[in-house]
Amino acid sequence: MKSIEIGVIEVAKKIKQIAIYGKGGIGKSTTTSNISAALSKQGYKVLQFGCDPKSDSTNTLRGGDYIPTVLDTLREKNSVKAEDVLFRGFNGIYCVEAGGPAPGVGCAGRGIITAVQLFKQQRVFEELDLDYVIYDVLGDVVCGGFAVPIREGIAEHVFTVSSSDFMSVYASNNLFKGIQKYSKSGGALLGGIIANSINTPYAKDIVDDFARVTDTKIMEYIPRSITVTQSELHGKTTIENASNSEQAKIYNRLATKINEHVESKTPSPLGVQELRDWAVKWADKLIDLEKGPVLTQAVGNL
């Protein structure tokens, strides 16, 4: 495994930094890695910054391989250079994993804080002449470290990956509260929702309505697909493993939308009771939808 030697670039350019949040297990890292892969195929220089303590954000960009994390490397050395923790993946994508503390010790967000400070001090993003830095951040942990890309204004745009499941929506709504709080002090703003695992009309209706009531928008609808599972079992992104598939076309379309996105905004999150009332309303609607075909069939058999 070879790390990257960083050279000095004399002329800096505008780097687009985005953060992608989402509840654990929602497909956030899968989506992020496919966005990174798609942007790189479109000719952009990309660095994916894994901010999950599990340190598996960049696996499918590197054939399933894990890479040394910033915190693990700091535990082994007194001084760490960025090139010690920076590696290349699919199509030249730069990969870094912030990592987390030893199990049961310390704050899970410490890796993000430490890694971001390290890369800022050493001017890594500028020296690599990057077009994109994409932060893959766990969105269902209430911890100061995970708010760093938003709170410090490091990320320019924030996107959340959400399905129609309530806990996924709940995590996104909490994220919106954080964005709203820090927006008044120069924090990052919301670009929109990436609707994942949308395979039924009612799932689309739910996320559409959530976007409506929180004053945001849907960036793309991504269906659950066996193509993604097959690709990940090969240790690859769908963009690399099944480049001509319909799923790859969707990821490419999403990457294009993110590339063209220029204006983010402050969302309007729901209060605790508002969110609960909204969820109950949809629960009642789904019960009616479930009864509908049964009643129709029963009438037809009379």
Disulfide bonds with the S-S distance in Angstrom:
none
